[in-house]
Amino acid sequence: MQKNVLDYLDFTAERIPDKIAFKDEENNISFNILQKQSKSIASYLIDHIDTRRPIIVFNEKNVLTPVCFMSILYSGCFYVPIDTQLPVLRIEQILYTMNAKIMLTDKKNMDKAKSLNFSGDIVLIEDIIETKINETRLSEIRQQQIDTDSIYVIFTSGSTGAPKGVVTSHRAVIDYIDVFTEIAMIDETDVMANQAPFDYDGSIRDVYSTLKTGATTYIIPRQYFSMPVKLFDSLIKQNVSSLSWTVSALIIPVTMNVFSERIPLSVKRIMFSGSVMPCKYLSVWQKYLPDAMYINHYGPTECTATSTYYIVPGKVSEDDVLPIGKPFPNTKIILLNEKNEVVPNGEIGEIYISGTCLANGYYDVHEKTAEVFIQNPVNPHYPEIVYKTGDLGKFRHDGMLEYHGRKDFQVKHMGHRIELGEIEVISKSMEQVKECCCMYNKPKEQIWLFFTGNDADSKNISIYLRERIPGFMIPRKFVKLDVMPLLANGKTDISVLREIMEQKTNER
């Protein structure tokens, strides 16, 4: 029985040792070298830290980062990835929460690492990457590990307060990757293009699918996503076959009209998650890559990246709204109303998720863990933990799950219960609107819509909405932005929009 994600690497390194596992713009690394360098760093770590402890990885997006991850797992510890581009305050919040004893970093980031409020040892990766491998001790540690041991701590967006570290186990990742690679039909002939930062849970699809199947992952420089032509050139040059990107990343090439200049014809699989995919953008991808497989994913970090999937069966229309599909095998989803009763098909309820996919909870935030990792409300007979997502959904009569926004985005306005997510979906279907986010100004009892798009204006959006939704759902205030504020994981930064709303309210 597989109980450790390192089994993926060990098996693949033995089967195809010289095949490239990861590559960036400057370097590449084979499965064999990845294994050896990981064991070398691990052999240093085991002399300086006890097992089952957190180790910080403060590194660029390059081939050294997966090496650090695997080395930490070989040492019997778990890793905490931190994006070097995060604001210092957020980085130090994470460091304070974890209270780790070791931070791994590279030469480029050593000075920045030293400037942080970190009391542990900062270790330069390049200095320990050739440490003599202690196979005996590493083997002893491996035999003591169990599948519920932690593999990583990834921090949530923190858009509504202090960031929370989600602790995920080997068992959860194995359960997810085994079915994900089967559904997506990924094998060793594939080249995956990594977009997600390594401190974002979406990146585990790239890292661990590569280790399991023997595929190659090309790590895209983050700056390419602001240079869409160069982005597409890199996909063509690397012969990329598989994309697993956030919706916001897939929208960029469409809005920049890159398809008119070049098409990455090698791409045969396009997967997306993180937010609702407007079909007006998906239809453009389908126009130029009609034979590709398109898969919509949904799922919170607390449930190991994604919990449901929907394989788009054919060409979409611009005004279509995709369902988020059905649960992954070995994952269960129930929809409950405010009385903790299961809602029938066709009715909206809060999404609760259970299964091996569940995280172990939040690191050192026991009260919050107890709030959302709870006993299944409809099972009083024996312990069964479910994750209370705060998301709203509805099962269609064909068994497909539809997403209906956040529960905390459901407001009562003018005597009506309104889901702000519904207003967003309709607004995004308007051709001129690039991105949007709907919020509720509770003190003023007003619906606000923040939007971007060069040709979009408040009057035209209002007219468009009035033709499609009831008058009581029309936003009272429209705010046009040059760009939508985003968090590192590609999701809208709600805290920034809230500040804008408060500022504009006070000005009036």
C-alpha positions as CSV (number, residue, x, y, z in Angstrom):
1,M,0.0,0.0,0.0
2,Q,1.3,3.4,-0.9
3,K,1.6,5.7,2.1
4,N,4.1,8.3,1.0
5,V,4.2,10.6,-2.0
6,L,7.9,9.9,-2.3
7,D,6.9,6.5,-3.6
8,Y,6.0,8.3,-6.8
9,L,9.5,9.8,-7.2
10,D,11.3,6.6,-6.2
11,F,9.3,4.5,-8.7
12,T,9.6,6.9,-11.6
13,A,13.3,7.6,-10.9
14,E,14.0,3.9,-11.2
15,R,11.8,3.4,-14.3
16,I,12.9,6.5,-16.4
17,P,15.9,8.0,-14.5
18,D,17.2,10.3,-17.3
19,K,13.9,11.8,-18.3
20,I,13.4,15.5,-17.5
21,A,11.1,16.0,-14.5
22,F,11.1,19.8,-14.2
23,K,12.5,22.5,-16.4
24,D,12.6,26.3,-16.2
25,E,14.0,28.9,-18.5
26,E,17.5,28.3,-17.4
27,N,17.8,24.7,-16.0
28,N,16.3,21.3,-16.1
29,I,16.5,18.3,-13.8
30,S,16.0,14.6,-14.4
31,F,14.1,12.3,-12.1
32,N,17.3,10.6,-11.1
33,I,19.1,13.9,-10.2
34,L,15.9,15.2,-8.5
35,Q,16.0,12.1,-6.3
36,K,19.7,12.3,-5.5
37,Q,19.8,16.1,-4.8
38,S,16.7,15.7,-2.6
39,K,18.3,12.9,-0.6
40,S,21.5,15.0,-0.2
41,I,19.6,18.0,1.2
42,A,17.6,15.6,3.4
43,S,20.8,14.1,4.8
44,Y,21.8,17.6,6.0
45,L,18.4,18.3,7.4
46,I,18.2,15.1,9.5
47,D,21.3,16.2,11.5
48,H,19.7,19.6,12.3
49,I,16.0,19.0,13.0
50,D,13.7,16.4,14.4
51,T,11.1,14.7,12.2
52,R,7.5,15.9,11.7
53,R,8.6,19.6,12.0
54,P,7.8,22.4,9.6
55,I,10.6,23.7,7.3
56,I,10.2,27.0,5.3
57,V,11.0,27.0,1.6
58,F,11.7,30.6,0.5
59,N,12.7,30.3,-3.1
60,E,12.0,31.4,-6.7
61,K,9.8,29.5,-9.1
62,N,12.5,27.2,-10.5
63,V,13.6,23.6,-10.6
64,L,15.2,23.9,-7.1
65,T,11.9,24.4,-5.4
66,P,10.6,20.8,-6.1
67,V,14.0,19.5,-4.9
68,C,13.5,21.4,-1.6
69,F,10.0,19.9,-1.2
70,M,11.1,16.3,-1.8
71,S,14.2,16.8,0.5
72,I,12.0,17.9,3.3
73,L,9.7,14.9,2.9
74,Y,12.7,12.5,2.8
75,S,13.8,14.1,6.1
76,G,10.5,13.1,7.6
77,C,9.3,16.8,7.9
78,F,6.8,18.9,6.0
79,Y,7.3,21.9,3.9
80,V,5.8,25.4,4.1
81,P,6.3,27.2,0.7
82,I,6.4,31.0,0.8
83,D,6.4,33.1,-2.3
84,T,9.3,35.6,-2.3
85,Q,7.2,38.2,-3.9
86,L,4.6,38.4,-1.0
87,P,4.5,41.5,1.1
88,V,6.9,41.4,4.0
89,L,4.1,41.7,6.5
90,R,2.3,38.6,5.2
91,I,5.6,36.6,5.1
92,E,6.3,37.5,8.7
93,Q,2.7,36.5,9.7
94,I,3.3,33.1,8.2
95,L,6.8,32.8,9.9
96,Y,5.3,33.7,13.2
97,T,2.5,31.2,12.9
98,M,4.8,28.3,11.9
99,N,7.7,29.1,14.3
100,A,9.9,26.9,12.2
101,K,13.6,26.2,13.0
102,I,14.9,26.1,9.4
103,M,14.4,28.1,6.3
104,L,15.7,26.9,2.9
105,T,16.5,29.7,0.4
106,D,18.8,30.2,-2.6
107,K,21.6,32.7,-3.2
108,K,19.3,35.2,-5.0
109,N,17.0,35.5,-2.0
110,M,19.5,35.1,0.9
111,D,19.7,38.9,1.6
112,K,15.9,39.2,1.7
113,A,15.6,36.1,3.9
114,K,18.1,37.6,6.4
115,S,16.0,40.9,6.5
116,L,12.9,39.0,7.7
117,N,11.9,38.6,11.3
118,F,13.0,34.9,11.5
119,S,14.7,33.5,14.5
120,G,15.6,30.1,13.0
121,D,18.5,29.0,10.8
122,I,18.6,30.2,7.2
123,V,20.2,27.6,5.1
124,L,21.5,28.2,1.6
125,I,20.3,25.4,-0.8
126,E,23.4,25.6,-2.9
127,D,25.7,24.9,0.1
128,I,24.0,21.6,1.1
129,I,22.9,20.2,-2.3
130,E,25.9,17.9,-2.5
131,T,25.8,16.6,1.1
132,K,26.8,12.9,1.4
133,I,23.6,10.8,1.3
134,N,22.9,8.9,4.5
135,E,20.8,6.1,3.0
136,T,20.6,4.1,6.3
137,R,19.1,7.0,8.3
138,L,16.8,8.1,5.5
139,S,15.5,4.5,5.3
140,E,14.8,4.4,9.0
141,I,12.9,7.6,8.8
142,R,10.8,6.4,5.9
143,Q,9.8,3.2,7.7
144,Q,8.5,5.3,10.6
145,Q,6.3,7.5,8.4
146,I,2.5,6.9,8.1
147,D,0.1,8.2,5.5
148,T,-1.5,10.7,7.8
149,D,1.8,12.5,8.3
150,S,1.7,16.1,7.1
151,I,3.2,16.8,3.7
152,Y,2.8,20.6,3.5
153,V,1.2,23.7,5.0
154,I,-0.3,26.1,2.4
155,F,-1.8,29.4,3.6
156,T,-5.1,30.5,2.5
157,S,-5.6,33.9,0.8
158,G,-6.2,35.8,4.0
159,S,-8.5,38.2,2.2
160,T,-10.7,38.6,5.3
161,G,-8.1,38.5,8.1
162,A,-4.9,36.7,9.1
163,P,-3.8,33.9,6.8
164,K,-4.5,30.3,7.9
165,G,-2.2,27.5,7.3
166,V,-4.0,24.4,5.8
167,V,-2.2,21.2,6.9
168,T,-2.5,18.4,4.3
169,S,-1.4,14.8,4.6
170,H,0.3,12.3,2.3
171,R,-2.8,10.2,2.2
172,A,-4.9,13.1,0.9
173,V,-2.5,14.0,-1.9
174,I,-2.1,10.4,-3.0
175,D,-5.9,9.9,-3.1
176,Y,-6.3,13.1,-5.1
177,I,-3.4,12.7,-7.6
178,D,-4.3,9.0,-8.4
179,V,-7.7,10.0,-9.6
180,F,-6.8,13.3,-11.1
181,T,-4.2,11.8,-13.4
182,E,-6.6,9.1,-14.4
183,I,-9.4,11.5,-15.2
184,A,-7.2,13.9,-17.0
185,M,-5.4,11.0,-18.8
186,I,-1.9,12.4,-18.0
187,D,1.1,10.1,-18.8
188,E,4.8,10.3,-19.4
189,T,4.4,11.8,-22.8
190,D,2.9,15.0,-21.5
191,V,4.5,18.3,-20.9
192,M,2.6,20.3,-18.2
193,A,2.9,24.1,-18.0
194,N,3.0,25.3,-14.4
195,Q,1.3,28.6,-13.8
196,A,0.3,28.5,-10.1
197,P,2.7,29.7,-7.5
198,F,4.2,26.9,-5.4
199,D,2.5,28.4,-2.3
200,Y,-0.9,27.8,-4.0
201,D,-2.6,24.5,-3.8
202,G,-3.2,24.3,-7.5
203,S,0.5,23.7,-8.1
204,I,0.3,20.3,-6.5
205,R,-1.3,19.0,-9.7
206,D,1.8,19.9,-11.6
207,V,4.4,18.7,-9.1
208,Y,2.8,15.4,-8.1
209,S,1.3,14.4,-11.5
210,T,4.8,14.7,-12.9
211,L,6.3,12.5,-10.1
212,K,3.5,9.9,-10.5
213,T,3.3,9.6,-14.3
214,G,6.8,10.6,-15.5
215,A,5.5,13.6,-17.3
216,T,7.6,16.8,-17.5
217,T,6.6,20.1,-15.9
218,Y,7.8,23.3,-17.5
219,I,7.8,26.1,-14.9
220,I,6.6,29.3,-16.6
221,P,8.3,32.5,-15.4
222,R,5.6,34.6,-13.7
223,Q,6.4,37.7,-15.8
224,Y,5.3,35.9,-19.0
225,F,1.6,36.2,-17.9
226,S,2.0,40.0,-18.4
227,M,3.6,39.3,-21.9
228,P,1.0,36.9,-23.5
229,V,2.8,36.7,-26.8
230,K,5.9,35.5,-25.1
231,L,3.7,33.2,-23.0
232,F,2.3,31.5,-26.1
233,D,5.8,31.3,-27.7
234,S,7.0,29.5,-24.6
235,L,4.1,27.0,-24.8
236,I,4.9,26.3,-28.5
237,K,8.7,26.1,-27.9
238,Q,8.3,23.6,-25.0
239,N,5.6,21.6,-26.9
240,V,3.3,21.9,-23.9
241,S,0.3,19.5,-23.9
242,S,-1.4,20.2,-20.6
243,L,-2.5,23.4,-18.9
244,S,-3.9,23.5,-15.3
245,W,-4.3,27.2,-14.7
246,T,-6.5,29.6,-12.8
247,V,-9.4,31.2,-14.8
248,S,-7.7,34.6,-14.6
249,A,-4.6,33.2,-16.3
250,L,-6.6,31.7,-19.1
251,I,-8.5,35.0,-19.7
252,I,-5.4,37.0,-20.3
253,P,-4.5,35.6,-23.8
254,V,-8.1,36.1,-24.9
255,T,-8.4,39.7,-23.8
256,M,-5.0,40.5,-25.4
257,N,-6.0,38.8,-28.7
258,V,-2.9,36.6,-28.8
259,F,-4.7,33.8,-30.7
260,S,-4.7,36.1,-33.8
261,E,-0.9,35.9,-33.8
262,R,0.0,32.4,-32.8
263,I,-1.8,29.2,-31.5
264,P,-0.2,26.6,-29.2
265,L,-1.4,23.6,-31.2
266,S,0.3,21.1,-29.0
267,V,-2.0,21.8,-26.1
268,K,-4.6,19.0,-25.8
269,R,-5.8,19.4,-22.3
270,I,-7.0,22.6,-20.6
271,M,-8.1,22.6,-16.9
272,F,-9.2,25.6,-14.9
273,S,-10.2,26.4,-11.4
274,G,-10.1,29.2,-8.8
275,S,-13.2,31.1,-10.0
276,V,-16.1,30.9,-12.4
277,M,-15.0,30.5,-16.0
278,P,-17.0,33.0,-18.2
279,C,-17.9,31.0,-21.3
280,K,-17.3,34.0,-23.6
281,Y,-13.6,33.4,-22.9
282,L,-13.8,29.6,-22.9
283,S,-15.5,29.8,-26.4
284,V,-12.4,31.5,-27.8
285,W,-10.1,28.8,-26.5
286,Q,-12.4,26.2,-28.0
287,K,-12.5,28.1,-31.3
288,Y,-8.7,27.9,-31.8
289,L,-8.1,24.5,-30.0
290,P,-11.4,22.7,-30.8
291,D,-10.0,19.2,-30.2
292,A,-8.6,19.9,-26.7
293,M,-10.2,18.5,-23.6
294,Y,-11.6,21.2,-21.3
295,I,-12.2,20.4,-17.6
296,N,-13.7,22.7,-15.0
297,H,-12.5,22.1,-11.4
298,Y,-13.9,23.2,-8.1
299,G,-12.6,22.8,-4.6
300,P,-11.1,24.5,-1.5
301,T,-7.5,24.2,-0.3
302,E,-8.9,22.5,2.8
303,C,-10.0,19.6,0.5
304,T,-6.7,19.1,-1.4
305,A,-6.9,21.4,-4.4
306,T,-10.2,20.3,-6.1
307,S,-13.2,18.2,-5.1
308,T,-15.3,18.1,-8.2
309,Y,-14.7,18.1,-12.0
310,Y,-16.8,18.7,-15.1
311,I,-15.5,17.6,-18.6
312,V,-17.0,20.1,-21.0
313,P,-18.9,17.9,-23.5
314,G,-18.8,20.3,-26.5
315,K,-18.6,23.8,-27.7
316,V,-20.1,26.4,-25.3
317,S,-22.2,29.4,-26.0
318,E,-21.1,32.8,-24.7
319,D,-24.0,33.0,-22.2
320,D,-23.6,29.4,-20.9
321,V,-22.7,28.9,-17.2
322,L,-20.7,25.7,-16.6
323,P,-21.5,23.4,-13.7
324,I,-18.7,22.4,-11.4
325,G,-19.6,18.8,-12.1
326,K,-19.5,15.7,-9.9
327,P,-17.3,14.7,-7.0
328,F,-14.0,13.0,-7.5
329,P,-14.0,9.3,-6.7
330,N,-13.8,8.7,-2.9
331,T,-15.2,12.2,-2.2
332,K,-18.7,12.9,-1.0
333,I,-20.6,16.1,-1.2
334,I,-23.8,17.0,0.5
335,L,-25.9,20.2,0.4
336,L,-27.6,21.4,3.6
337,N,-30.0,24.2,4.4
338,E,-29.8,26.4,7.4
339,K,-31.6,23.7,9.5
340,N,-28.9,21.2,8.6
341,E,-31.3,19.3,6.4
342,V,-30.3,17.8,3.0
343,V,-31.8,19.8,0.3
344,P,-33.5,18.0,-2.7
345,N,-32.1,18.2,-6.2
346,G,-32.8,21.6,-7.8
347,E,-32.6,23.5,-4.5
348,I,-29.6,25.6,-3.3
349,G,-27.7,24.5,-0.1
350,E,-24.3,24.9,1.5
351,I,-21.6,22.6,0.2
352,Y,-20.2,20.1,2.7
353,I,-17.3,17.9,1.7
354,S,-16.1,14.6,3.2
355,G,-13.5,12.0,2.3
356,T,-9.8,11.3,2.4
357,C,-9.3,14.6,0.6
358,L,-9.9,16.6,3.8
359,A,-7.0,18.4,5.3
360,N,-5.9,17.8,8.9
361,G,-7.0,21.3,9.8
362,Y,-5.4,24.7,10.3
363,Y,-1.9,24.9,11.8
364,D,-2.2,26.3,15.4
365,V,-5.7,27.7,14.8
366,H,-7.7,25.2,16.7
367,E,-10.9,27.3,17.2
368,K,-11.2,27.9,13.4
369,T,-10.5,24.3,12.7
370,A,-13.3,23.3,15.0
371,E,-15.7,25.8,13.3
372,V,-15.4,24.3,9.8
373,F,-14.1,20.7,10.2
374,I,-17.2,19.4,11.9
375,Q,-19.2,16.3,12.6
376,N,-21.5,15.5,9.7
377,P,-24.8,17.2,10.8
378,V,-26.9,14.4,9.3
379,N,-24.9,11.6,10.9
380,P,-25.4,11.4,14.7
381,H,-24.3,7.8,15.0
382,Y,-20.5,7.8,14.7
383,P,-17.6,10.2,14.1
384,E,-17.6,11.5,10.5
385,I,-15.8,14.8,9.8
386,V,-17.0,17.0,7.0
387,Y,-15.6,20.4,5.8
388,K,-18.1,23.2,5.9
389,T,-17.1,25.2,2.8
390,G,-19.3,28.3,3.0
391,D,-20.0,27.9,-0.7
392,L,-23.5,27.5,-2.1
393,G,-24.4,24.9,-4.7
394,K,-27.3,23.1,-6.4
395,F,-27.5,19.6,-7.8
396,R,-29.1,19.5,-11.2
397,H,-31.4,16.6,-12.0
398,D,-28.6,15.0,-14.1
399,G,-26.4,14.9,-10.9
400,M,-24.1,17.7,-11.9
401,L,-23.4,20.3,-9.2
402,E,-23.8,24.0,-10.0
403,Y,-21.9,26.7,-8.0
404,H,-24.0,29.5,-6.6
405,G,-21.5,31.7,-4.9
406,R,-20.4,32.2,-1.3
407,K,-22.9,31.8,1.5
408,D,-21.5,35.0,3.0
409,F,-22.2,36.7,-0.3
410,Q,-25.9,35.9,0.1
411,V,-27.6,39.0,1.3
412,K,-31.1,40.1,2.2
413,H,-31.9,43.2,0.2
414,M,-35.2,44.9,-0.1
415,G,-36.9,41.9,1.4
416,H,-35.3,39.5,-1.0
417,R,-32.5,37.0,-0.5
418,I,-29.9,37.7,-3.2
419,E,-26.8,35.8,-4.2
420,L,-24.1,38.3,-5.2
421,G,-22.4,35.6,-7.2
422,E,-25.4,35.4,-9.6
423,I,-25.0,39.1,-10.4
424,E,-21.3,38.6,-11.1
425,V,-22.0,35.7,-13.5
426,I,-24.6,37.7,-15.5
427,S,-22.3,40.7,-15.6
428,K,-19.3,38.7,-16.8
429,S,-21.4,37.4,-19.7
430,M,-21.5,40.9,-21.1
431,E,-18.9,41.2,-23.8
432,Q,-17.4,44.5,-22.7
433,V,-16.9,43.4,-19.1
434,K,-13.5,41.8,-18.5
435,E,-13.7,41.1,-14.8
436,C,-16.1,42.0,-12.0
437,C,-16.8,41.5,-8.3
438,C,-20.1,42.2,-6.5
439,M,-20.2,43.3,-2.9
440,Y,-22.8,44.5,-0.4
441,N,-22.5,47.8,1.4
442,K,-24.5,46.8,4.5
443,P,-24.6,50.2,6.3
444,K,-26.0,51.8,3.1
445,E,-28.0,48.7,2.1
446,Q,-26.5,49.0,-1.4
447,I,-25.2,46.4,-3.9
448,W,-21.9,47.5,-5.5
449,L,-20.4,46.2,-8.7
450,F,-16.6,46.6,-9.3
451,F,-15.7,46.0,-12.9
452,T,-12.9,46.3,-15.6
453,G,-13.0,46.6,-19.3
454,N,-12.0,49.4,-21.6
455,D,-15.3,49.6,-23.4
456,A,-17.5,48.9,-20.4
457,D,-19.4,51.6,-18.6
458,S,-21.9,51.8,-15.8
459,K,-24.9,52.8,-17.9
460,N,-24.5,50.0,-20.4
461,I,-23.9,47.4,-17.7
462,S,-27.1,48.6,-15.9
463,I,-29.1,48.3,-19.1
464,Y,-27.7,44.8,-19.8
465,L,-28.5,43.6,-16.2
466,R,-32.1,45.0,-16.3
467,E,-32.8,42.8,-19.3
468,R,-31.7,39.7,-17.4
469,I,-32.3,40.1,-13.6
470,P,-35.0,41.6,-11.4
471,G,-34.7,45.3,-10.6
472,F,-34.0,44.7,-6.9
473,M,-30.8,42.9,-7.9
474,I,-29.4,45.8,-10.0
475,P,-26.4,47.3,-8.3
476,R,-26.8,50.8,-6.9
477,K,-23.2,51.7,-7.3
478,F,-20.8,50.8,-10.2
479,V,-17.1,51.3,-9.8
480,K,-14.8,51.0,-12.8
481,L,-11.2,49.9,-12.1
482,D,-8.2,49.9,-14.3
483,V,-7.3,46.4,-13.1
484,M,-9.0,44.0,-10.6
485,P,-6.9,43.6,-7.5
486,L,-5.7,40.0,-7.3
487,L,-4.1,37.9,-4.6
488,A,-1.0,35.7,-5.6
489,N,-3.3,32.7,-6.3
490,G,-5.3,34.7,-8.9
491,K,-8.4,35.3,-6.8
492,T,-9.9,38.7,-6.3
493,D,-8.5,40.6,-3.3
494,I,-11.7,41.3,-1.4
495,S,-9.9,43.4,1.2
496,V,-8.8,45.9,-1.4
497,L,-12.3,46.3,-2.8
498,R,-13.7,46.7,0.7
499,E,-11.3,49.5,1.4
500,I,-12.3,51.2,-1.9
501,M,-16.0,50.9,-1.0
502,E,-15.4,52.3,2.5
503,Q,-13.4,55.2,1.1
504,K,-16.0,56.1,-1.5
505,T,-18.8,55.8,1.0
506,N,-17.1,58.2,3.3
507,E,-16.6,60.7,0.5
508,R,-20.3,60.9,-0.2
